[in-house]
Each structure stands twice: as C-alpha cells, then as structure tokens.
Amino acid sequence: MGFDPEKQGRRYRQVSTAAGIPALLIAGCLVGFFLGKWLDQRLHTAPWMQLVCFFLGMGAAIRNIWYLLKQVEKDSEDL
C-alpha cells in the first residue's frame, strides 16, 4: 500500500487529457468558422462555406474527443 509514482503519473495524464477536451472543441469550431469565413470572402458564397466548415470543424473535434476518451478509459483500466 505504498506510494506508486507510475499510477500517480497515469492519473495526472488522465486529468490533463480530460482538461484539454473543452479547448479542443472550441479550437475545432473556431478554426472551421474562420476558414469558412475566409473561403466565403474568396468564393463569394456567404454564409455557406462558413457554416459547412464550422460543422466540419465541430465534427473533427468530436472525433478527436472520442479518441481521447477511449485513451483515458484504456489508461484507467490499467490502474
């Protein structure tokens, strides 16, 4: 029942990974939004590219969050 630095390190990794999830979601949406806005200015398609890229960015962020959550779950099983 002693202190196990390896388990403590895994816990810190899990917490830091979970803490980054909101930033990942926000970043994906913002990158999609501004990329779409730039494309709309170039292609004169406002607001369609902005909307499409926003939702593509959100989808990519959700996909990455799903991957991170699976990694956290896998790490928690090892504890």
N, CA, C and O of each residue as an XYZ file, in Angstrom:
316
protein
N       0.814     -1.185      0.000
C       0.000      0.000      0.000
C       0.859      1.251      0.000
O       0.471      2.252      0.603
N       1.979      1.230     -0.636
C       2.848      2.393     -0.687
C       2.489      3.308     -1.853
O       1.576      3.039     -2.633
N       3.223      4.364     -1.935
C       3.043      5.340     -2.997
C       3.609      4.778     -4.286
O       4.769      4.367     -4.323
N       2.812      4.751     -5.343
C       3.248      4.238     -6.639
C       3.326      5.403     -7.624
O       2.298      5.884     -8.100
N       4.543      5.859     -7.932
C       4.667      7.029     -8.825
C       4.129      6.762    -10.236
O       3.668      7.689    -10.903
N       4.182      5.514    -10.695
C       3.677      5.213    -12.036
C       2.163      5.410    -12.103
O       1.656      5.992    -13.061
N       1.445      4.932    -11.096
C      -0.007      5.123    -11.072
C      -0.360      6.594    -10.927
O      -1.310      7.076    -11.544
N       0.402      7.303    -10.115
C       0.144      8.733     -9.932
C       0.363      9.481    -11.243
O      -0.398     10.392    -11.570
N       1.392      9.107    -11.994
C       1.655      9.724    -13.294
C       0.531      9.473    -14.278
O       0.162     10.365    -15.041
N      -0.015      8.270    -14.268
C      -1.144      7.954    -15.153
C      -2.365      8.786    -14.794
O      -3.081      9.269    -15.671
N      -2.594      8.948    -13.501
C      -3.740      9.768    -13.068
C      -3.579     11.207    -13.540
O      -4.540     11.820    -14.007
N      -2.383     11.742    -13.423
C      -2.141     13.110    -13.884
C      -2.351     13.227    -15.394
O      -2.896     14.221    -15.872
N      -1.921     12.220    -16.134
C      -2.139     12.214    -17.585
C      -3.624     12.193    -17.908
O      -4.072     12.900    -18.811
N      -4.392     11.389    -17.179
C      -5.833     11.317    -17.408
C      -6.501     12.659    -17.133
O      -7.335     13.116    -17.914
N      -6.137     13.279    -16.039
C      -6.734     14.573    -15.685
C      -6.352     15.636    -16.709
O      -7.203     16.421    -17.127
N      -5.105     15.672    -17.113
C      -4.680     16.679    -18.085
C      -5.337     16.450    -19.443
O      -5.674     17.410    -20.135
N      -5.521     15.201    -19.825
C      -6.202     14.903    -21.079
C      -7.656     15.347    -21.017
O      -8.158     15.968    -21.954
N      -8.331     15.034    -19.923
C      -9.731     15.421    -19.778
C      -9.875     16.944    -19.701
O     -10.869     17.489    -20.181
N      -8.921     17.622    -19.119
C      -8.987     19.083    -19.012
C      -8.820     19.755    -20.373
O      -9.293     20.876    -20.560
N      -8.167     19.107    -21.312
C      -7.961     19.679    -22.636
C      -9.132     19.523    -23.582
O      -9.123     20.097    -24.671
N     -10.135     18.763    -23.197
C     -11.270     18.499    -24.080
C     -12.022     19.777    -24.462
O     -12.289     19.974    -25.647
N     -12.374     20.653    -23.520
C     -13.081     21.872    -23.936
C     -12.274     22.736    -24.905
O     -12.833     23.306    -25.843
N     -10.977     22.834    -24.684
C     -10.132     23.621    -25.582
C     -10.124     23.015    -26.977
O     -10.133     23.744    -27.968
N     -10.107     21.704    -27.065
C     -10.128     21.028    -28.359
C     -11.428     21.306    -29.102
O     -11.412     21.561    -30.307
N     -12.538     21.259    -28.402
C     -13.835     21.530    -29.025
C     -13.915     22.976    -29.511
O     -14.367     23.235    -30.627
N     -13.483     23.903    -28.686
C     -13.521     25.320    -29.072
C     -12.604     25.591    -30.251
O     -12.977     26.304    -31.181
N     -11.404     25.023    -30.215
C     -10.433     25.258    -31.289
C     -10.938     24.714    -32.617
O     -10.796     25.373    -33.647
N     -11.528     23.518    -32.610
C     -12.044     22.939    -33.850
C     -13.124     23.797    -34.468
O     -13.136     24.018    -35.679
N     -14.032     24.281    -33.638
C     -15.118     25.130    -34.133
C     -14.593     26.464    -34.658
O     -15.035     26.941    -35.703
N     -13.649     27.068    -33.932
C     -13.121     28.365    -34.355
C     -12.317     28.261    -35.647
O     -12.439     29.113    -36.527
N     -11.506     27.230    -35.761
C     -10.726     27.061    -36.992
C     -11.670     26.859    -38.175
O     -11.468     27.456    -39.232
N     -12.692     26.029    -38.012
C     -13.656     25.826    -39.082
C     -14.396     27.102    -39.438
O     -14.592     27.405    -40.615
N     -14.807     27.847    -38.425
C     -15.536     29.089    -38.647
C     -14.710     30.088    -39.446
O     -15.185     30.632    -40.442
N     -13.470     30.334    -39.013
C     -12.648     31.338    -39.689
C     -12.151     30.867    -41.055
O     -11.986     31.681    -41.963
N     -11.914     29.572    -41.210
C     -11.569     29.050    -42.531
C     -12.747     29.228    -43.481
O     -12.563     29.632    -44.629
N     -13.948     28.930    -43.011
C     -15.140     29.118    -43.839
C     -15.381     30.578    -44.170
O     -15.794     30.903    -45.283
N     -15.126     31.460    -43.217
C     -15.290     32.890    -43.467
C     -14.315     33.359    -44.546
O     -14.679     34.136    -45.429
N     -13.083     32.881    -44.467
C     -12.081     33.233    -45.466
C     -12.487     32.700    -46.845
O     -12.369     33.399    -47.850
N     -12.965     31.455    -46.876
C     -13.406     30.887    -48.150
C     -14.607     31.641    -48.722
O     -14.692     31.849    -49.933
N     -15.530     32.049    -47.859
C     -16.684     32.824    -48.316
C     -16.250     34.146    -48.950
O     -16.833     34.577    -49.945
N     -15.247     34.779    -48.388
C     -14.752     36.030    -48.966
C     -14.111     35.794    -50.326
O     -14.251     36.615    -51.232
N     -13.420     34.692    -50.467
C     -12.742     34.391    -51.733
C     -13.720     33.908    -52.810
O     -13.588     34.260    -53.982
N     -14.702     33.100    -52.397
C     -15.595     32.468    -53.366
C     -16.960     33.162    -53.481
O     -17.780     32.790    -54.321
N     -17.194     34.154    -52.648
C     -18.469     34.896    -52.630
C     -19.654     33.946    -52.446
O     -20.619     33.979    -53.210
N     -19.563     33.113    -51.435
C     -20.614     32.127    -51.156
C     -21.223     32.305    -49.777
O     -21.822     31.370    -49.246
N     -21.084     33.483    -49.188
C     -21.527     33.713    -47.801
C     -22.981     33.305    -47.613
O     -23.800     33.577    -48.491
N     -23.317     32.693    -46.557
C     -22.584     32.183    -45.404
C     -22.346     30.682    -45.486
O     -22.064     30.056    -44.464
N     -22.451     30.089    -46.668
C     -22.475     28.631    -46.788
C     -21.169     27.961    -46.412
O     -21.181     26.985    -45.661
N     -20.065     28.441    -46.898
C     -18.785     27.809    -46.556
C     -18.481     27.978    -45.066
O     -17.878     27.103    -44.444
N     -18.899     29.098    -44.508
C     -18.693     29.348    -43.085
C     -19.446     28.303    -42.261
O     -18.902     27.745    -41.308
N     -20.676     28.047    -42.626
C     -21.474     27.048    -41.908
C     -20.920     25.638    -42.097
O     -20.790     24.880    -41.136
N     -20.598     25.299    -43.330
C     -20.081     23.960    -43.621
C     -18.773     23.709    -42.882
O     -18.600     22.661    -42.260
N     -17.861     24.657    -42.946
C     -16.569     24.480    -42.284
C     -16.706     24.476    -40.768
O     -15.969     23.766    -40.084
N     -17.641     25.261    -40.232
C     -17.883     25.248    -38.792
C     -18.300     23.856    -38.337
O     -17.771     23.330    -37.358
N     -19.257     23.260    -39.056
C     -19.732     21.935    -38.663
C     -18.693     20.846    -38.935
O     -18.628     19.859    -38.203
N     -17.888     21.018    -39.972
C     -16.792     20.066    -40.192
C     -15.761     20.167    -39.066
O     -15.249     19.147    -38.606
N     -15.455     21.382    -38.622
C     -14.536     21.567    -37.505
C     -15.091     20.974    -36.228
O     -14.353     20.375    -35.445
N     -16.403     21.137    -36.010
C     -17.029     20.556    -34.826
C     -16.989     19.034    -34.893
O     -16.717     18.370    -33.892
N     -17.255     18.489    -36.060
C     -17.201     17.036    -36.221
C     -15.808     16.480    -35.994
O     -15.646     15.435    -35.365
N     -14.800     17.180    -36.508
C     -13.425     16.742    -36.303
C     -13.050     16.810    -34.820
O     -12.363     15.926    -34.309
N     -13.499     17.855    -34.139
C     -13.207     17.982    -32.711
C     -13.882     16.872    -31.917
O     -13.276     16.297    -31.013
N     -15.134     16.568    -32.250
C     -15.851     15.498    -31.550
C     -15.175     14.154    -31.787
O     -15.084     13.329    -30.878
N     -14.707     13.939    -32.999
C     -13.994     12.690    -33.311
C     -12.720     12.574    -32.475
O     -12.422     11.506    -31.941
N     -11.974     13.663    -32.362
C     -10.750     13.645    -31.561
C     -11.051     13.493    -30.074
O     -10.306     12.827    -29.355
N     -12.125     14.098    -29.615
C     -12.523     13.945    -28.211
C     -12.881     12.493    -27.937
O     -12.507     11.949    -26.898
N     -13.600     11.862    -28.856
C     -13.948     10.453    -28.704
C     -12.688      9.601    -28.588
O     -12.622      8.697    -27.755
N     -11.687      9.886    -29.424
C     -10.421      9.163    -29.376
C      -9.720      9.373    -28.027
O      -9.206      8.422    -27.438
N      -9.702     10.616    -27.545
C      -9.067     10.894    -26.260
C      -9.777     10.190    -25.113
O      -9.125      9.671    -24.207
N     -11.103     10.168    -25.142
C     -11.847      9.497    -24.087
C     -11.586      7.994    -24.078
O     -11.526      7.375    -23.016
N     -11.433      7.416    -25.256
C     -11.099      5.995    -25.321
C      -9.707      5.744    -24.739
O      -9.484      4.725    -24.086
N      -8.774      6.661    -24.969
C      -7.434      6.527    -24.394
C      -7.474      6.643    -22.873
O      -6.786      5.898    -22.175
N      -8.278      7.574    -22.355
C      -8.416      7.735    -20.910
C      -9.028      6.480    -20.304
O      -8.603      6.022    -19.244
N     -10.027      5.926    -20.983
C     -10.662      4.703    -20.497
C      -9.665      3.546    -20.481
O      -9.639      2.754    -19.539
N      -8.855      3.453    -21.517
C      -7.852      2.387    -21.586
C      -6.832      2.538    -20.462
O      -6.444      1.553    -19.833
N      -6.400      3.772    -20.211
C      -5.443      4.014    -19.124
C      -6.046      3.720    -17.768
O      -5.348      3.236    -16.878
N      -7.322      4.000    -17.588
C      -7.947      3.769    -16.293
C      -8.120      2.270    -16.022
O      -8.121      1.852    -14.864
N      -8.265      1.465    -17.063
C      -8.356      0.016    -16.885
C      -7.032     -0.565    -16.393
O      -7.016     -1.566    -15.676
N      -5.924      0.064    -16.780
C      -4.605     -0.414    -16.365
C      -4.311     -0.119    -14.903
O      -3.435     -0.745    -14.307
N      -5.033      0.824    -14.323
C      -4.800      1.158    -12.918
C      -5.420      0.083    -12.102
O      -5.363      0.130    -10.873
